[in-house]
């Protein structure tokens, strides 16, 4: 069970663009906090509760970080069959860099929403449970975050 929870939290933090060291540190910090307060979790709500703890740890990390921290890590999406040539590899690298840069221009709440939706694959209802907001609010904020990401990506790609 703990390995599955570790992977969930690790993917969440990775999707936020943190360095591998920060991802590992925050994942461990989150799981320790979860273990110490596990008795207060309602049955069937462990995943949502743990992601809420992770979100709070991320906010605390941002507060402790020096001003102007730049988030750069973005997981590579590679083709499983290895059929890409050098041109495709170069383009994939450029695209990955533009995606990371566009994500870095988003606010922490916007990155959090996108990570919950696209890295962890949570539904609108699950995201609402984690963030303690209404599902309709999640939909609106996700729409705005996607739009902002799109604008930033286009600026970087064309500029």
N, C-alpha and C positions, 0 to 999 in steps of 0.2 A: 504494500500500500504506500509506504513512504517513498519508494522509488518512483512510483507513478506520480505522486504529488510533487516530487523533486523535478521531474521532467516537465510537468505542467507549469510550475513557477519559473523554471529555467527558460522555457519557451516564451513565457510572458515577458520576462525581463529582456531577453534577447530581441524580441520584437520592438522594444522601446529604444533600441539603438545603443545600449550600454556596452562598454568594453567587456571582454570575457571575464576579466578579474572582478569587475563590479557585479556582473551577472552572478558569478559564483558566490561572492561575498553576500550579496543581497538574498540570494536563494537560501543560503545557510541561515542567515539572520531571520528570514521569514519562517523557515521550518522550525527553528528553535523557539521563536515566539509562538508559533502554532502549537508546538508540543506542550509548552508551559501553560497554555490557556485552552487546551483541548476539551476540558470538562464543561466549558460554557457553550459548546457548539450544539445546536439543535440537530437531531437526526435527519439525514438527508440533505443537509445544508453545508457540508464540509467544503466542497469545491468552491462555492460562492463565498463562504466565509474566508477561506484561505486566500482567494484572489483579492478580497477586500483588505486583508492584512498585507498582502503584497503591494497593493496600491498605496497604502499608508506608509509602508517602508520606503517605497519609491519617492513619495513626496518628502519624507524625512531626509532621504539621500540628497534630493535636489536642494533642500535647505542647507544641508551641511557642505555641499559642493561649492567650490570657489565660483565667483561671478564669471560668466562667460564660458561655462563648461560646454564643450562641444561633444555631442553624441555622434559617434561615427560607425559603430558596428551595425552591420545589416547582414542577415544570413543570406548566403549565396543560394540561388535556385539553379541547380545544375540539371542537365538532362541525364537521365539514368542510363541511356543506351550509348552515350559517348560518341554520337554521330556528328558532333559539331567540328567544324574546321577552325583554323586560326582566325578567320574573319569573324565568325560567329562568336568565338571566345572573346575577342576584343570588344565586339559590340555588347555582349552580355556584361562584360566588366564595366564598360562605360555606362550602360543602363543601370547597373547595380549602384554605381557611384552617384548617379543622378537621383536615384530613388532614395539613397541614404541622405544625400544633401537636402532633398525636398522634405524628408521626414524631420531632419534636424531643424528646419525652419518652422515646424509646427509647434504649438504650445504643448506642454506635458499632458494636459487633459485630452488634447486631440490625438496625440500619439497613443495614449492609453486606450482610447476608444478603438482606434484602428488595430492596435495589438490584440485587444480582446476579441474583436470581430474576425480579423483575418489571420492572425497567428494562432489563436486558440480555437477559432471557429465557434465561438459562443453565439447563441441566438440573442435576439433583441431582449427577450424576457430574462435570460440569464445575465446579460450585461446590466439590465435594470436592477436586478437583484444585487449584483456586485457593487454597483455604484450608488445604490439606494435612491434611484430616481425612477420616474414613470417610463414605461416603454415608449410612449410617444415622444418623450424628451430625448430618449436614446436615438430614435429614428432621425429626429431633426439634427441633433448634434453629429451623428454619423454622416448625414448628408453634407453638412457644412464642413466637416473635417475632410471628407473625400473631395469636395470642391476646392478647398484650400490646397490640399495636396496636389491636385491636378494643376492648379494655377502655378504653384511653385515648381512642379516638375517641368511644365512647359517652359517657364522662364529659364530654368537651368538648361534644358535640352536645346532650346533654340538660341540661348545667349551664350 
